[in-house]
Amino acid sequence: MDFQALKSQAIEYSLDQKRALVVGSVSALCVALFLLLISRGEAVEKPQVRVVEQQIATTLLVHVAGEVKKPGVYPLISGSRVIDAIKAAGGAKTGTDLSQLNLARLIKDGEQIYLGRESLNVFKGSKKAKEVFRGIVYVNRATVAQFDSLPGIGEIFAKRIVEYRKLNGPFVSIEDLKKVEGIGDKTFSKMESRLSL
């Protein structure tokens, strides 16, 4: 490249041409510096890593008793239902009435699921044998007939108790019977001696 020739040509440029040349060169340099700075300063966005929490299944222990093929205590995963507990115990014995149980209810740890009904004392004072239950009423497995045998409890209240148990699960204490609509302290005191969990 002949610098002497360029120098002589530059001398021949007019003042306006020289200014335009300087302004163009400075502008090009500024644009180059700007592009260099923004390309070096860009942070590379890292993909967000989502941590998925896995729910660990909790094991529940349930006592399945009464008219099942294999009574006992069985481990079941949380979210299991009454029907699952009965299946774990080998299923219900033939002819067992399951209508008093809510088979779709979620089970709780440490509860007892009882199938069937306890024996009734039979009094034959008339032509028709009349069944009257005189024993202890286990509030978490008693039938409508057994609740009906309690003093101060008729068939309507007995059905109400069983329905409450189906919807809310087993009673934690015998005093929980007072949560059933219509059963107050006075009624409870009449039957308390015959109640048990």
Contacts in CASP RR format, 6 or more apart in sequence:
PFRMAT RR
TARGET T0000
AUTHOR 0000-0000-0000
METHOD contacts of the structure
MODEL  1
MDFQALKSQAIEYSLDQKRALVVGSVSALCVALFLLLISRGEAVEKPQVR
VVEQQIATTLLVHVAGEVKKPGVYPLISGSRVIDAIKAAGGAKTGTDLSQ
LNLARLIKDGEQIYLGRESLNVFKGSKKAKEVFRGIVYVNRATVAQFDSL
PGIGEIFAKRIVEYRKLNGPFVSIEDLKKVEGIGDKTFSKMESRLSL
10 18 0 8 1.000
13 21 0 8 1.000
57 77 0 8 1.000
57 78 0 8 1.000
58 77 0 8 1.000
58 78 0 8 1.000
58 109 0 8 1.000
59 75 0 8 1.000
59 76 0 8 1.000
59 77 0 8 1.000
59 78 0 8 1.000
60 75 0 8 1.000
60 76 0 8 1.000
60 77 0 8 1.000
60 78 0 8 1.000
60 80 0 8 1.000
60 107 0 8 1.000
60 108 0 8 1.000
60 109 0 8 1.000
60 110 0 8 1.000
61 73 0 8 1.000
61 74 0 8 1.000
61 75 0 8 1.000
61 76 0 8 1.000
61 109 0 8 1.000
61 110 0 8 1.000
62 73 0 8 1.000
62 74 0 8 1.000
62 76 0 8 1.000
62 80 0 8 1.000
62 85 0 8 1.000
62 88 0 8 1.000
62 107 0 8 1.000
62 109 0 8 1.000
62 110 0 8 1.000
62 111 0 8 1.000
62 112 0 8 1.000
62 113 0 8 1.000
63 72 0 8 1.000
63 73 0 8 1.000
63 110 0 8 1.000
63 111 0 8 1.000
63 112 0 8 1.000
63 113 0 8 1.000
64 71 0 8 1.000
64 72 0 8 1.000
64 73 0 8 1.000
64 74 0 8 1.000
64 85 0 8 1.000
64 86 0 8 1.000
64 88 0 8 1.000
64 89 0 8 1.000
64 112 0 8 1.000
64 113 0 8 1.000
64 115 0 8 1.000
65 71 0 8 1.000
65 72 0 8 1.000
65 112 0 8 1.000
65 113 0 8 1.000
65 114 0 8 1.000
65 115 0 8 1.000
66 114 0 8 1.000
66 115 0 8 1.000
66 116 0 8 1.000
67 92 0 8 1.000
67 93 0 8 1.000
67 96 0 8 1.000
67 115 0 8 1.000
67 116 0 8 1.000
68 86 0 8 1.000
68 89 0 8 1.000
68 90 0 8 1.000
68 91 0 8 1.000
68 92 0 8 1.000
68 93 0 8 1.000
68 96 0 8 1.000
68 115 0 8 1.000
69 89 0 8 1.000
69 90 0 8 1.000
69 91 0 8 1.000
69 92 0 8 1.000
69 93 0 8 1.000
70 89 0 8 1.000
70 90 0 8 1.000
70 91 0 8 1.000
71 89 0 8 1.000
72 89 0 8 1.000
74 85 0 8 1.000
74 88 0 8 1.000
74 89 0 8 1.000
76 84 0 8 1.000
76 85 0 8 1.000
76 88 0 8 1.000
76 107 0 8 1.000
79 106 0 8 1.000
79 107 0 8 1.000
80 106 0 8 1.000
80 107 0 8 1.000
81 103 0 8 1.000
81 104 0 8 1.000
81 105 0 8 1.000
81 106 0 8 1.000
81 107 0 8 1.000
82 101 0 8 1.000
82 102 0 8 1.000
82 103 0 8 1.000
82 104 0 8 1.000
82 105 0 8 1.000
82 107 0 8 1.000
82 113 0 8 1.000
83 103 0 8 1.000
83 104 0 8 1.000
84 107 0 8 1.000
85 107 0 8 1.000
85 113 0 8 1.000
86 92 0 8 1.000
86 98 0 8 1.000
86 103 0 8 1.000
86 113 0 8 1.000
86 115 0 8 1.000
92 98 0 8 1.000
92 115 0 8 1.000
93 115 0 8 1.000
96 115 0 8 1.000
96 116 0 8 1.000
97 116 0 8 1.000
97 117 0 8 1.000
98 115 0 8 1.000
100 116 0 8 1.000
100 143 0 8 1.000
100 144 0 8 1.000
100 162 0 8 1.000
101 113 0 8 1.000
101 115 0 8 1.000
101 166 0 8 1.000
102 166 0 8 1.000
102 167 0 8 1.000
102 169 0 8 1.000
105 166 0 8 1.000
105 169 0 8 1.000
107 113 0 8 1.000
108 169 0 8 1.000
108 170 0 8 1.000
111 140 0 8 1.000
111 170 0 8 1.000
112 140 0 8 1.000
112 141 0 8 1.000
112 170 0 8 1.000
114 138 0 8 1.000
114 140 0 8 1.000
114 141 0 8 1.000
116 141 0 8 1.000
116 143 0 8 1.000
117 143 0 8 1.000
117 145 0 8 1.000
117 146 0 8 1.000
118 133 0 8 1.000
118 135 0 8 1.000
118 138 0 8 1.000
118 146 0 8 1.000
120 131 0 8 1.000
120 132 0 8 1.000
120 133 0 8 1.000
120 145 0 8 1.000
121 131 0 8 1.000
121 132 0 8 1.000
121 133 0 8 1.000
121 134 0 8 1.000
121 135 0 8 1.000
122 129 0 8 1.000
122 130 0 8 1.000
122 131 0 8 1.000
122 132 0 8 1.000
123 129 0 8 1.000
123 130 0 8 1.000
123 132 0 8 1.000
124 130 0 8 1.000
131 145 0 8 1.000
132 149 0 8 1.000
133 145 0 8 1.000
133 146 0 8 1.000
133 149 0 8 1.000
134 149 0 8 1.000
135 194 0 8 1.000
136 194 0 8 1.000
136 195 0 8 1.000
136 196 0 8 1.000
137 146 0 8 1.000
137 147 0 8 1.000
137 149 0 8 1.000
137 150 0 8 1.000
137 191 0 8 1.000
137 194 0 8 1.000
137 195 0 8 1.000
137 196 0 8 1.000
138 196 0 8 1.000
138 197 0 8 1.000
139 161 0 8 1.000
139 165 0 8 1.000
139 171 0 8 1.000
139 174 0 8 1.000
139 176 0 8 1.000
139 177 0 8 1.000
139 195 0 8 1.000
139 196 0 8 1.000
139 197 0 8 1.000
140 165 0 8 1.000
140 170 0 8 1.000
140 171 0 8 1.000
140 197 0 8 1.000
142 162 0 8 1.000
143 162 0 8 1.000
144 155 0 8 1.000
144 158 0 8 1.000
144 159 0 8 1.000
144 162 0 8 1.000
145 158 0 8 1.000
146 158 0 8 1.000
147 153 0 8 1.000
147 154 0 8 1.000
147 157 0 8 1.000
147 158 0 8 1.000
147 161 0 8 1.000
147 162 0 8 1.000
148 154 0 8 1.000
148 155 0 8 1.000
148 158 0 8 1.000
150 158 0 8 1.000
150 190 0 8 1.000
150 191 0 8 1.000
150 194 0 8 1.000
150 195 0 8 1.000
151 190 0 8 1.000
151 191 0 8 1.000
152 187 0 8 1.000
152 190 0 8 1.000
152 191 0 8 1.000
153 161 0 8 1.000
153 183 0 8 1.000
153 187 0 8 1.000
153 191 0 8 1.000
157 180 0 8 1.000
157 182 0 8 1.000
157 183 0 8 1.000
160 180 0 8 1.000
160 181 0 8 1.000
160 182 0 8 1.000
161 177 0 8 1.000
161 180 0 8 1.000
161 183 0 8 1.000
164 179 0 8 1.000
164 180 0 8 1.000
165 171 0 8 1.000
171 177 0 8 1.000
171 197 0 8 1.000
173 197 0 8 1.000
174 192 0 8 1.000
174 195 0 8 1.000
174 196 0 8 1.000
174 197 0 8 1.000
175 188 0 8 1.000
177 183 0 8 1.000
177 188 0 8 1.000
177 195 0 8 1.000
178 184 0 8 1.000
178 185 0 8 1.000
178 188 0 8 1.000
END
